[in-house]
Amino acid sequence: MSGLDLGPRTKGERMYGRFRASVAAVGAVLVMAGCSSSGEDSDGTSSKPVSQQPKDKDPYWVNPDGKAADQVAAYEREGKDEEAELIRRIAEQPTANWVGPEDPEAEVRDITRAAQEADRDALLVLYNIPHRDCGQYSGGGAADADAYRSWIDAVVKGIGDRPTTVVLEPDAVLHLVDGCTPQQFHEERYQLLWGAVEKLKSAEGTKVYVDAGNAGWGKPEQIFEPLKRAGVQIADGFSVNVSNFYSTADSVRYGKELSAKVGGKPFVVDTSRNGNGPHAEGDPSERWCNPPGRALGEVPTTVTGDPQVHAFLWIKRPGESDGECKGGPKAGDWWPEYALGLARAAKG
């Protein structure tokens, strides 16, 4: 299996300064106006604001100035009403914030404060483990173990006591099991993951889900012990299908098989792009990378009908590229054409 996406990676890709400014502006607007951004564009034209979802069904924060919301506004200015409404299907759902390497304390503080001011919880993904993604599309990560620990400390300070859910290190455990990560890095990675769970759980109101791969890999008997060594026992649970396309039914089945081997721990499922299931054609090693014909999946909610499934979440942000494959831009860059395809193919 190749590495996943996953959110923007570098300072340039993330446009970090712009993000911080937009989150700060969102916070100010939320204080004055309640729960959504202003409905007026910079050119003075009016646009329908992006609003929060009902808290009893989905407690997570919708960023009213995210990339999808920006695209909605752009299409509206261009008179492309159909396209705007399609992208609004993405813009009005809460998606995870992938924390970058630059000033994580300030970034996380901005996100969690904006969420709290909207009376919602923040949803974060931490994806900075050393030797990340085995050097593939999303390769990189912290320079070494000490740098990673310092980064985690900064994230915890940024969270403070604000309600936050964290998905911890997509693929980090899976790549210890599937042979992708060299053996000499295994023990260090287990220590870093366990330590990260401990530190994050020290923040009041923080929930942590350690990533556990996907149904396509589907080998609970091989990953459950490594998942325990990574700290799932002291976490709130684990995550499945992050940035992947396996159906919700298959993901829940995989999650339950794995849960039975780790003391009944609950889990969350990434449903962001699994509406049509996985792509079955082309090179198997790259079916995960910007596959055509995919669709948005179930909208995010904590009302799953199953106590073992804590939430369906949009962890991968729909419309952001998996990498420079099939004509896509860099991993994490916004790709409006792909976003439109996901929304058009969505059921319901």
RODO-2510 file (C-alpha; in nm, 4 decimals, decimal comma):
residues 348
     n   res          X          Y          Z
     1     m     0,0000     0,0000     0,0000
     2     s     0,1256     0,3450    -0,0796
     3     g     0,1190     0,6364     0,1564
     4     l    -0,1918     0,8425     0,1960
     5     d    -0,2625     1,2031     0,1349
     6     l    -0,2996     1,3703     0,3258
     7     g    -0,3440     1,7273     0,4151
     8     p    -0,1127     2,0056     0,3083
     9     r     0,2448     1,9444     0,4027
    10     t     0,4819     2,2356     0,3633
    11     k     0,4564     2,5991     0,4559
    12     g     0,4100     2,6915     0,0930
    13     e     0,1473     2,4252     0,0279
    14     r    -0,0472     2,5125     0,3379
    15     m    -0,0380     2,8895     0,2873
    16     y     0,0018     2,8941     0,6629
    17     g    -0,0106     3,2668     0,7129
    18     r    -0,3327     3,2904     0,5141
    19     f    -0,4856     3,0114     0,7208
    20     r    -0,4009     3,1782     1,0497
    21     a    -0,5427     3,5064     0,9307
    22     s    -0,8636     3,3414     0,8102
    23     v    -0,9129     3,1518     1,1361
    24     a    -0,8557     3,4681     1,3368
    25     a    -1,1103     3,6458     1,1207
    26     v    -1,3536     3,3589     1,1636
    27     g    -1,3205     3,3862     1,5396
    28     a    -1,3966     3,7560     1,5309
    29     v    -1,6991     3,7025     1,3087
    30     l    -1,8282     3,4213     1,5283
    31     v    -1,8124     3,6440     1,8340
    32     m    -2,0151     3,9134     1,6574
    33     a    -2,2504     3,7039     1,4475
    34     g    -2,2994     3,3669     1,6143
    35     c    -2,2026     3,0656     1,4071
    36     s    -2,1120     3,1507     1,0499
    37     s    -1,9086     3,3860     0,8401
    38     s    -2,0328     3,7059     0,6868
    39     g    -2,2361     3,6679     0,3686
    40     e    -2,0557     3,9467     0,1836
    41     d    -1,7616     3,8886    -0,0486
    42     s    -1,4675     4,1245    -0,0803
    43     d    -1,6226     4,2809    -0,3908
    44     g    -1,9358     4,3703    -0,1982
    45     t    -2,1609     4,1074    -0,3541
    46     s    -2,3801     3,8938    -0,1334
    47     s    -2,3347     3,5184    -0,0939
    48     k    -2,5084     3,2603     0,1185
    49     p    -2,2914     3,1972     0,4264
    50     v    -2,1565     2,8574     0,5241
    51     s    -2,3191     2,7475     0,8491
    52     q    -2,2594     2,4913     1,1223
    53     q    -2,4377     2,1561     1,1298
    54     p    -2,6823     2,0757     1,4142
    55     k    -2,4741     2,0072     1,7228
    56     d    -2,6800     1,7074     1,8350
    57     k    -2,5961     1,5238     1,5112
    58     d    -2,2484     1,6579     1,4454
    59     p    -2,0589     1,8443     1,7170
    60     y    -1,7597     1,9333     1,4993
    61     w    -1,6675     2,2759     1,3692
    62     v    -1,7275     2,3811     1,0094
    63     n    -1,4630     2,6312     0,8989
    64     p    -1,6682     2,8947     0,7146
    65     d    -1,3544     3,0186     0,5410
    66     g    -1,2099     2,6844     0,4298
    67     k    -1,1000     2,5986     0,0766
    68     a    -1,4384     2,4587    -0,0208
    69     a    -1,6159     2,7677     0,1125
    70     d    -1,3761     2,9867    -0,0849
    71     q    -1,4594     2,7846    -0,3975
    72     v    -1,8328     2,8273    -0,3388
    73     a    -1,7869     3,2035    -0,3200
    74     a    -1,5709     3,2030    -0,6339
    75     y    -1,8285     3,0060    -0,8335
    76     e    -2,1052     3,2367    -0,7137
    77     r    -1,9110     3,5420    -0,8283
    78     e    -1,8690     3,3769    -1,1680
    79     g    -2,2412     3,3002    -1,1904
    80     k    -2,1774     2,9240    -1,1750
    81     d    -2,4665     2,8498    -0,9439
    82     e    -2,4819     2,4746    -1,0125
    83     e    -2,1141     2,4297    -0,9364
    84     a    -2,1449     2,6462    -0,6256
    85     e    -2,4258     2,4319    -0,4853
    86     l    -2,2308     2,1137    -0,5542
    87     i    -1,9242     2,2367    -0,3685
    88     r    -2,1483     2,3644    -0,0893
    89     r    -2,2146     1,9956    -0,0124
    90     i    -1,8512     1,9834     0,0963
    91     a    -1,8176     2,3328     0,2416
    92     e    -2,1028     2,2891     0,4893
    93     q    -1,9704     1,9685     0,6439
    94     p    -1,7018     1,9641     0,9131
    95     t    -1,3691     1,8339     0,7870
    96     a    -1,0539     1,7641     0,9816
    97     n    -0,7755     2,0171     1,0182
    98     w    -0,4349     1,8643     0,9405
    99     v    -0,1842     2,0333     1,1677
   100     g     0,1285     2,1548     0,9923
   101     p     0,4906     2,1670     1,1088
   102     e     0,5090     2,5460     1,1349
   103     d     0,4099     2,6876     1,4752
   104     p     0,1647     2,4126     1,5712
   105     e     0,0824     2,5739     1,9050
   106     a    -0,0500     2,8918     1,7430
   107     e    -0,2240     2,7035     1,4622
   108     v    -0,4027     2,4665     1,6980
   109     r    -0,4939     2,7486     1,9345
   110     d    -0,6556     2,9408     1,6477
   111     i    -0,8540     2,6366     1,5328
   112     t    -0,9719     2,5287     1,8772
   113     r    -1,0670     2,8819     1,9781
   114     a    -1,2697     2,9338     1,6607
   115     a    -1,4441     2,6012     1,7215
   116     q    -1,5170     2,6864     2,0833
   117     e    -1,6565     3,0271     1,9896
   118     a    -1,8943     2,8488     1,7509
   119     d    -1,9922     2,6104     2,0344
   120     r    -1,8408     2,3178     1,8488
   121     d    -1,5505     2,0749     1,8960
   122     a    -1,2303     2,0930     1,6952
   123     l    -1,1258     1,7953     1,4802
   124     l    -0,7505     1,7598     1,4230
   125     v    -0,5241     1,5164     1,2417
   126     l    -0,1648     1,4840     1,3569
   127     y     0,0545     1,3572     1,0736
   128     n     0,4176     1,4368     1,1449
   129     i     0,5794     1,1113     1,2594
   130     p     0,9466     1,0787     1,1554
   131     h     1,0015     0,8761     0,8338
   132     r     0,6381     0,9376     0,7402
   133     d     0,4807     0,7629     0,4396
   134     c     0,8015     0,5728     0,3607
   135     g     0,9217     0,8631     0,1437
   136     q     0,6298     0,8501    -0,1004
   137     y     0,3885     1,1297    -0,2065
   138     s     0,3407     1,2485     0,1514
   139     g     0,6900     1,1697     0,2754
   140     g     0,8525     1,3837     0,5399
   141     g     0,7589     1,4336     0,9021
   142     a     0,9559     1,5556     1,1997
   143     a     1,3323     1,5515     1,1682
   144     d     1,3812     1,3154     1,4617
   145     a     1,2217     1,1843     1,7797
   146     d     1,3013     1,4916     1,9865
   147     a     1,1559     1,7221     1,7231
   148     y     0,8380     1,5121     1,7189
   149     r     0,8022     1,5234     2,0964
   150     s     0,8439     1,9001     2,0916
   151     w     0,5818     1,9249     1,8168
   152     i     0,3349     1,7177     2,0200
   153     d     0,4022     1,9339     2,3268
   154     a     0,3201     2,2425     2,1202
   155     v    -0,0031     2,0847     1,9925
   156     v    -0,1118     2,0032     2,3488
   157     k    -0,0436     2,3614     2,4588
   158     g    -0,2452     2,4882     2,1645
   159     i    -0,5420     2,2695     2,2565
   160     g    -0,5517     2,3772     2,6193
   161     d    -0,8805     2,2670     2,7724
   162     r    -1,0916     2,3208     2,4614
   163     p    -1,2987     2,0221     2,3364
   164     t    -1,0936     1,8518     2,0660
   165     t    -1,0843     1,5183     1,8858
   166     v    -0,7512     1,4007     1,7446
   167     v    -0,6863     1,1360     1,4795
   168     l    -0,3282     1,0302     1,5434
   169     e    -0,0808     0,9550     1,2653
   170     p    -0,2555     0,7934     0,9682
   171     d    -0,0664     0,4867     0,8430
   172     a     0,2000     0,5049     1,1150
   173     v     0,1060     0,1705     1,2729
   174     l     0,0051     0,0057     0,9454
   175     h     0,3436     0,0835     0,7931
   176     l     0,5137    -0,0886     1,0856
   177     v     0,3234    -0,4052     0,9973
   178     d     0,3237    -0,4098     0,6175
   179     g     0,7016    -0,3813     0,5833
   180     c     0,7030    -0,0248     0,4518
   181     t     0,8847     0,1294     0,7499
   182     p     1,2381    -0,0065     0,8044
   183     q     1,2847    -0,2224     1,1132
   184     q     1,5362     0,0118     1,2765
   185     f     1,2628     0,2757     1,3225
   186     h     1,0002     0,0488     1,4775
   187     e     1,0791     0,0733     1,8485
   188     e     1,1179     0,4510     1,8320
   189     r     0,7846     0,4864     1,6548
   190     y     0,6002     0,2798     1,9142
   191     q     0,7484     0,4973     2,1880
   192     l     0,6570     0,8181     2,0066
   193     l     0,2981     0,7101     1,9436
   194     w     0,2420     0,5929     2,3008
   195     g     0,3949     0,9145     2,4321
   196     a     0,1773     1,1227     2,2011
   197     v    -0,1392     0,9520     2,3260
   198     e    -0,0335     1,0093     2,6874
   199     k     0,0382     1,3789     2,6338
   200     l    -0,2776     1,4421     2,4327
   201     k    -0,4934     1,2683     2,6909
   202     s    -0,3435     1,4964     2,9567
   203     a    -0,5352     1,7819     2,7918
   204     e    -0,8807     1,8024     2,9478
   205     g    -1,1530     1,7408     2,6928
   206     t    -0,9287     1,5803     2,4289
   207     k    -1,0254     1,2522     2,2616
   208     v    -0,7638     1,0494     2,0729
   209     y    -0,8091     0,7850     1,8022
   210     v    -0,4970     0,5996     1,6871
   211     d    -0,5056     0,5172     1,3179
   212     a    -0,5457     0,1481     1,2338
   213     g    -0,5417     0,1199     0,8557
   214     n    -0,8329     0,0182     0,6358
   215     a    -1,0521    -0,2676     0,5225
   216     g    -0,8549    -0,3097     0,2006
   217     w    -0,5538    -0,4189     0,3988
   218     g    -0,7844    -0,5974     0,6411
   219     k    -0,5540    -0,8023     0,8640
   220     p    -0,6699    -0,7456     1,2233
   221     e    -0,4738    -1,0466     1,3423
   222     q    -0,1485    -0,8766     1,2370
   223     i    -0,2122    -0,5179     1,3449
   224     f    -0,3830    -0,5546     1,6818
   225     e    -0,0672    -0,6134     1,8869
   226     p     0,1217    -0,3245     1,7205
   227     l    -0,1848    -0,1062     1,7815
   228     k    -0,1693    -0,1912     2,1512
   229     r     0,2007    -0,1060     2,1601
   230     a     0,1151     0,2276     1,9992
   231     g    -0,1186     0,3197     2,2857
   232     v    -0,4696     0,2310     2,1731
   233     q    -0,5389     0,0943     2,5208
   234     i    -0,5005     0,4406     2,6755
   235     a    -0,6637     0,6199     2,3810
   236     d    -1,0356     0,6660     2,3221
   237     g    -1,0222     0,4251     2,0297
   238     f    -0,8904     0,3967     1,6756
   239     s    -0,9666     0,5240     1,3243
   240     v    -1,0174     0,3331     1,0004
   241     n    -1,0316     0,4170     0,6287
   242     v    -0,8466     0,7487     0,6617
   243     s    -0,8051     0,9008     0,3140
   244     n    -0,9272     0,5785     0,1591
   245     f    -1,2381     0,4655    -0,0262
   246     y    -1,3606     0,1423     0,1303
   247     s    -1,7335     0,1311     0,1944
   248     t    -1,8731     0,2173     0,5326
   249     a    -2,0082    -0,1367     0,5711
   250     d    -1,6675    -0,2909     0,4988
   251     s    -1,4939    -0,0367     0,7228
   252     v    -1,7289    -0,1065     1,0122
   253     r    -1,6815    -0,4807     0,9647
   254     y    -1,3025    -0,4374     0,9730
   255     g    -1,3263    -0,2058     1,2726
   256     k    -1,5358    -0,4533     1,4702
   257     e    -1,3013    -0,7420     1,3963
   258     l    -1,0121    -0,5308     1,5173
   259     s    -1,2027    -0,3961     1,8168
   260     a    -1,2642    -0,7501     1,9397
   261     k    -0,8870    -0,7968     1,9586
   262     v    -0,8130    -0,4719     2,1463
   263     g    -1,0548    -0,4970     2,4345
   264     g    -1,3664    -0,3722     2,2568
   265     k    -1,2282    -0,0270     2,1827
   266     p    -1,4633     0,1922     1,9739
   267     f    -1,3597     0,3524     1,6483
   268     v    -1,4341     0,6251     1,3940
   269     v    -1,4664     0,5828     1,0168
   270     d    -1,3533     0,8228     0,7449
   271     t    -1,6501     0,8433     0,5067
   272     s    -1,5319     1,1483     0,3144
   273     r    -1,4936     0,9818    -0,0273
   274     n    -1,6283     0,6286     0,0069
   275     g    -1,9718     0,6763    -0,1509
   276     n    -1,8859     0,4528    -0,4463
   277     g    -1,6377     0,2294    -0,2673
   278     p    -1,2809     0,1696    -0,3890
   279     h    -1,1604     0,1929    -0,7477
   280     a    -1,1080    -0,1528    -0,8956
   281     e    -0,9154    -0,0699    -1,2131
   282     g    -0,5639     0,0349    -1,3017
   283     d    -0,2393    -0,0214    -1,1154
   284     p    -0,3308    -0,1749    -0,7763
   285     s    -0,0440     0,0109    -0,6107
   286     e    -0,2017     0,3469    -0,6991
   287     r    -0,5744     0,2816    -0,6827
   288     w    -0,5801     0,4938    -0,3671
   289     c    -0,4384     0,7994    -0,5470
   290     n    -0,7017     1,0325    -0,6982
   291     p    -0,9117     0,7452    -0,8356
   292     p    -1,1795     0,8514    -1,0853
   293     g    -1,5513     0,8016    -1,0327
   294     r    -1,5491     0,8290    -0,6539
   295     a    -1,8206     0,9972    -0,4482
   296     l    -1,8767     1,1711    -0,1182
   297     g    -1,9826     0,9251     0,1510
   298     e    -2,2097     0,9543     0,4525
   299     v    -2,2094     1,3021     0,5981
   300     p    -2,0185     1,3418     0,9240
   301     t    -2,2183     1,2525     1,2335
   302     t    -2,1838     1,1073     1,5800
   303     v    -2,5278     0,9469     1,5438
   304     t    -2,4172     0,6205     1,3830
   305     g    -2,6694     0,3785     1,5297
   306     d    -2,3863     0,1646     1,6665
   307     p    -2,2232     0,2282     2,0066
   308     q    -1,8949     0,0837     1,8838
   309     v    -1,8784     0,3368     1,6004
   310     h    -1,8240     0,6708     1,7669
   311     a    -1,8537     0,8755     1,4476
   312     f    -1,8497     0,8943     1,0731
   313     l    -1,5997     1,1706     0,9975
   314     w    -1,4596     1,3502     0,6954
   315     i    -1,0968     1,3117     0,7956
   316     k    -0,9546     1,3466     0,4464
   317     r    -1,0789     1,6808     0,3141
   318     p    -1,2794     1,6078    -0,0033
   319     g    -1,1431     1,7984    -0,2996
   320     e    -0,7796     1,7938    -0,1904
   321     s    -0,5384     1,5923    -0,4005
   322     d    -0,3802     1,2642    -0,2922
   323     g    -0,0656     1,3495    -0,4858
   324     e     0,0731     1,4138    -0,8321
   325     c    -0,0992     1,1222    -1,0002
   326     k    -0,3791     1,1038    -1,2593
   327     g    -0,3330     1,4692    -1,3354
   328     g    -0,3619     1,5850    -0,9757
   329     p    -0,1666     1,8646    -0,8042
   330     k     0,0582     1,8136    -0,5035
   331     a    -0,0739     1,6194    -0,2050
   332     g    -0,3057     1,8411    -0,0065
   333     d    -0,3624     2,1027    -0,2772
   334     w    -0,7219     2,1948    -0,3545
   335     w    -0,8459     2,0456    -0,6823
   336     p    -1,1892     2,1873    -0,7733
   337     e    -1,2535     1,9528    -1,0654
   338     y    -1,2067     1,6493    -0,8441
   339     a    -1,4245     1,8053    -0,5744
   340     l    -1,7031     1,8588    -0,8291
   341     g    -1,6792     1,4957    -0,9356
   342     l    -1,7130     1,3741    -0,5763
   343     a    -2,0141     1,5944    -0,5161
   344     r    -2,1885     1,5084    -0,8448
   345     a    -2,1551     1,1372    -0,7770
   346     a    -2,2805     1,1614    -0,4185
   347     k    -2,5978     0,9733    -0,3373
   348     g    -2,8859     1,1747    -0,1963
***
